[in-house]
Amino acid sequence: MKNKKLLSILSVLSVSVFCLSWSLSVNKNFSPFTDDEAYSMLADHYFNDPSLLSRPVAQDVLVQKIQGDNQHVLLIAFYSKDNYNGKSITLNVAGRTLILKDDGTDGDKIAGDGLYTAKIDANAEDFKQLAVALNKRMQQSGTAAYHFENRSLVYNADAAPDFNAKQFDNFQPASISGLNSFDTSNTSILKTNCLFVTDLKVIEDPKRTWNSCTQTGTLYGAWTFQNLMKQLATVNPKKPPTDKQLSDFVLNWLDNWSTTQIINGDSVMKRPLLKKVITNPWLQKSADNGAPQGQLDMRFAPFRLLAIVNRFDQRGSFPGEFAGEARLIFTLISSDCTQKKAYTIAFEYAVNKPNNCDSIFDWANQWYNLKNLTLGSARYNAALQKITDQFTLFGDNPNKTNQNCLNSLHVNDQALTSGLDPLAGEFRQFIVSPTTHQMVMEPVRNSPADIYNVQADNNDVRRFAQFVNDSTSVILKQGFIDIPLTYKDTPFLGGKTRIIGAQPVGQPTGNIRQPFHWDGSEPRKSGAYIKSNEARHIISLNACSGCHAGETQTFFWHVEPTFYGTESTLSGFLTGTAGFGGAVDFDNNPGNDSMTVLDAQLRPVNNPTYYIYNDILRRAMDLENYVTADCGSVLQIKNELLFKPLNMVH
């Protein structure tokens, strides 16, 4: 952070809010794959019930000295009966199995009291000195006074954790849940070097990127759109795609906008402007420069790299899950090479590393060690490419389609909206079909179909509200819930998701005067009303169209599209400082690093909740806390017991 105290909200602002409704029309029933194929892909792609796959998250972790034994300590994890009531908790610790028991044996005092205990190797006195030193540093830096809940920063100086050394010395359990090793002075360099790389010396490195306007750089450089698409299109490494095959692969992907498709029962309307804005100019430039008729010349691919992103925080907690994600984000460049277009593509990769401490520790350190190199230097860029090659290349995951690590390809689009269309933004999601080996649309994760978010009391909105109301306890407990393909035997997950705006396209969608977010409908006694304020917020924040608009005061883009030579600006949700497009920071202090957002639905009535965002700070804390705790140490085991998988798209 910037070593400034986080804010205290002293007053409630009074604002008005407008909600919009719309209807869908269906022109053509078309799907690129059968229902069986779609469900097969989604079953492989999503967790339908993460609670069955993830280890329960401890509510507190404590340590206790053992009388007469200074070489071990008791590690105790607490779970209330509502959260977990099994007999034991099993962890893989540095290649060994660690079992915490609640059966009254092996150091556990009382069976069934929710305190799960195990004896672990640790010098008690050394650990106490470390805990005291960490606690002191946290108090001095201010990190003791805040934590994150569901992406929102919570500040409470009175509730700051404090390791009780006297209690520990008296052979009583002492909580260590609040201890962290995060050094606030590292925030800035972790952001720029290790988490969200946007520096021009990196993203315009001529050895690894390509400028389609100046025709300079390396055409199939490691971080080019051309290379990423070629890797996706490769089925057999001994027979990489020819120029025509690669062209067909990209054209087939672009053709997804040419016809109306039905994805999980949701009509995804054709966008005729795509051919005018992207395909036709690209084909014309290709033909003018000698390409065969109808074949794309990759030299003129109109996409510019904006950012390389480390999503280590997206890792899971269950054996077999991936070690987080990593992303490369591009923007569209106009055909006359004069400006950027409001259209971005995010290649989102699942990092194929074994989910054990040694493997993930090594992966995290590869990113973390980038802080020791000069950003944009030859050494830095080479080190970063060694990292990205581990998830972008064919063969990085032999078990996935085309042996590629791609989870999904997300497209955020405003550029294809006509002047008469009130649509302010659309999100689509793609995967490589295991049947055709081509890019096909799939439902957009965690985003219900648009028909469920209209300001009306109808059967669709009632169905959405009932889903949220019935799932409230799970949503609040986990901090998320995956939206299912169907609910009550009706398609539920959307084939696309949209932000609708009455304001002209290009104006702020996140302005609190006209937010776009997910809600039910008034009045409170209606079956279309969502009862829990927090559950409503979480569902909306998890949806693309909520996170990119009213829930976070974001102007559609978390990463701003920019032209060559201009570094991208990030949203306030990411940086803690209001970004572009007229976002409103409700603490009225643009100089701090705490982006404060009023609840988009103005709940509770007369005293709306404020949410404070600085997501890169959260990611920085997560990364540093992981790499500074050795595998098998007390702090590493504590971190694992308290780790709560994010399970959010954004």
Secondary structure, DSSP 4 states (H G I P E B T S, - for coil): --S-PPP------------------------SS-HHHHHHHHHHHS-S-HHHHSPPPPSEEEEEEETTEEEEEEEEEE--TTT---SEEEEEETTEEEEEE-SS-TT--STTSSEEEEEEE--HHHHHHHHHHHHHHHHHHTGGGEEEETTEEEE-GGG-----HHHHHTT--EE-TT-----GGGHHHIIIIIIEE--HHHHT-TTT-EETTTTEE-TT-TTSHHHHHHHHH-S-TTSPPPHHHHHHHHHHHHGGGTS-EEETTEEE---THHIIIIIHHHHHHHHHTTPPTT---GGG--EEEEEEEEEGGG--SSTT--S-EEEEEEEEE-TTSSSEEEEEEEEEEE----SSHHHHHHHHHHHHGGGGS-TTSHHHHHHHHHHHHHHHSTTS-TTSGGG--EEEEEEEESTT--TT--EEEEEEEEEE-TTT-SEEEEPPTT-B-GGGSSSS-SHHHHHHHHHHHHTHHHHHHHS--PPPSEETTEE-B-SSEEEE-SSPTTS-SS-TTS-------S-TTSTT----HHHHHHHHHHSHHHHTTTTTT--S-SB----TT-PPPBPHHHHSS--SSS---TTS-TTSS-EEEE-TT--STTS--EEEE-HHHHHHHHHHHHHTS-TTSHHHHHHHHH--------
